[in-house]
Each structure stands twice: as structure tokens, then as C-alpha cells.
Amino acid sequence: MSNTPNIPALTDLLAGCLRNQRKSQELLYRQFYGYAMSICLRYAPTRDSALEVLNDGFLKVFTRLDQYDSAQPFKGWLRRILINAAIDHYRQEVRHHHHEDVEPLEQTVASESADAFSQLAHEELMGLIQRLSPAYRLVFNLYVMDGFTHEEIAGQLGISVGASKSNLARARENLRLFVKRLNNDEYVRANR
């Protein structure tokens, strides 16, 4: 006999969640925790903030599950809710913080940046994205990682299309600078 607990099928879990069964909610949360947390970590500046977004997102899942169309993949619906929860979290944070991009923008050669990006490991790149200002990180993730258009981003965030494009360009430029500094630091360490 296996020690692995018998996990109900997704349809059974969702049906239990619709009936507000705590055990079904817990199992659904555990089943999708890793997937959901990976989405939240892209948008939040810290793991604690990501956990806040994740919990807010799951609360919305449980309260709006009756709106889920079972003909569509659940993961896609969950992803959309988590992204919206991250946007809501960003809006709340922006009210409480005045943020400026204190990093000066430099002009770099695009081909150098492309080479440097191709040498980065996924974890390093995600760490660099986390260093972006909240506004830049949000637009970068929405556009590059999740495929939203600038019009959709502008509508979601209540900004102009031009501001969305500007934030994306500045996010990319900041990432180029981060990569350049990272490569310079590694070069200095290697030649000591």
C-alpha cells in the first residue's frame, strides 16, 4: 500500500469547494500552490508579498468559483485571477509608496544585451526582474511573460498606452544595466 493520500479529481475538488467544504479548499490550494506561487513571485517584490497575493487570489477563487467555466482549463482561469490579484496588490502598494527610479538610464548596445541575457540562468533572470521598480516589473511581466497588449495593460492599470510602453522600455533598459553590472562584477571577481 502507498502512503500517498488519495487526491480527489479536480472536478470533485471544485464541486466540494462550491459547497464550501474546507477539506476540498485545502486540497485545491495544496494541489495548485506551486503553480500559483510561481506566478505570484514574478509580480511581487518579496516572497511574503507573493504569499499575500497568492492568498488573496485563492480567496477570490473560492468566492467566485461559481463563475468558472468548466469547459475551459482551470489553470488558465486560476492564472488570470492571480494576475488580477497581483495588479490589485500593486495598486494598494502604489497608494502607500512614492517610488522613483533612482537608477540612471544608460545607452547600451542591443547585441551586447542579447548575448548577456542568453548567458543568464532562469533564476538569475528572475532575480533581476525582482529588482525592477514595482511599476516596471508589473508592466514587464504583463507584457513579456503573460502576453498582454499595451492596450490591455493600460486598461488594467489605469494608465495610458504610452506610459505602458515607456515602462516596458525602461524595464528592459534597467535589465540591460543589471546584466551589464552582473557581468562586470563577475569579470572583476574572475580576474582577481
N, C-alpha and C positions, 0 to 999 in steps of 0.2 A: 504494500500500500504506500502511496505517496503522501508526504507531509504537506504538499501544496494544497491550500484550501480550494474548494471548488468555486470558481468565479462564475457568476451567472452571465448569460449572454447579454450583450448591450441592450437589446430590446427589453429584456426583463429588468435590467437596471433602470432604464429610462422609465418604464412603467411604474416601478417602485418609487422612483423619485417623484413622479407625477402624483403619487399617493402620499407624498411627504414622509416616506419611510426613511428614517435616519441611517439605517444599515445600507440601503441602496445608495443614498447620497454619499456615504463614506466610501463605499466600494467604487463608485464612479469617480470620485475625487482621487482616490489612490490609483485607479487604472490610468487616468489621464494626467496625473501630476507631472511626470517628467516632460511630456509633450507641452503641457501648458506652461510649465516653469521656463522652458527654453524660449518660448515666445515672450514671456514677461521679462526675462533677463535682457533681452535685446532692447527693450524700451526703458527700463528702469535704471537709475544710476547706481543702485546698490542692491544686494541680494534681499535686504529687508524690504526695500521699496517694491522689488519684484514680487515678494511674497504677499505684500499688501494688495498689489494689482491682481495677483492670482486669486486671492481670497475674495476680493470684490467681484472678480469675473465669475467665480463659481457661485457666488450668491445670486448674481444675475442669471446664471444658467438655471439654478434651482427655482427661481421665482418666475422665469419666463419660458420654462421648458414646454409649456403648452403651445408656444409659438414655433417650436421646432418642426420643420417639415421632414418627416421620416423618409421621404423619397430622396432626400439629399444626404450627403455624408455628414455624420455627426462632427467629425474633426474639423471640417470647414466651418460649420456653424460655431463651434467652440472657439476656433481661431478668431473669427470675426468678433465675438463677444469679448475675448481677451484683448484684442487690439483696441476696441472701443473703451474698455476699462482702463487701458494704458493711456489713452487720449484723455479720458476723464481725470485720471490721476495727474497727468501733466497740467491740465487746466487748473486744477486745485493748487498745485505747487507753484504755478506761474503767478497766481494771485498773491502768494506769500513771499516770493523772491524776486528781487530785481537782478536780472542777470545780464552781464555784458560779456562779449567775447574778448578776453584780455590778450589773447594770442594774436600778434600781428600777422597779417597775411603776407606771404612772400610768393613771388612768381617762381614756379619750378617747371622743369621740362616734363611734359606728359609721359614721354617714353621712359624716363628715369623712374617715375612713379609707378608705371605699369610693371616694370621689372621688379621694383621693390615689393609691390603688392603680391606678385606671384611667388615671392620667396617666403611670405609670411604663413605661419600655421594658422589654422582656423581660430584657435584660442587666442593667439596674439592679435589677430584682426578684431575679434570680438572685444578684447580688452581695449584696443584703440578706439573703437566705436563708443565704448562706455565713457571715454574721456571727453567726448564731444559735449558741448553745452546741451541742455535738455531740448531746446528748440531745434537745433541742428540734428541731434540724434533722432528725434521723433520724425522729422521730415525725411532724413536719410533712410531710416528703417521702413517707413511707409512706402517710399518711392522705390528704393533699391531692393529691399528684402521682401516686401509684400506686394509689389506691383501696382500700387495705387497711382493714378494720374495726378498731375499738379492740380487739376480742377477738383478732383475728389478730396485731395489733401486740404486745399483751400476751404472747401465747404465744411469738412470735418473740424478744422481748427479755427475757422472764422477769420482767416487771413486772406490776403489777395493771392492770386496765382503768381504774380511777380515775387511776392515775399516767399512763397514756397520754392520757386526756382532759385531765388537768391540764397535761401537757407541751405538748399541742396548743394549749390556751387560752393558755398563757404564750408559746408561739412566736408565735401570732397577735398577742398584745399587744405583744411585742417588735418585731415587724414594723411594727405601727402606730406605735410610738415612733420606729423608724428612719426611717419615711416622714415623720413629722411633723418630725423634726430635719432631714432632707434638704430638705424644703420650706422650713423656716425658714432654712436656710443659703442656699438659692437666692434667697429673698426678700431677705435681707441683701445678698448679692452684687449683685443687680439694682438695689438702691436705694442703692448707694454713689456 
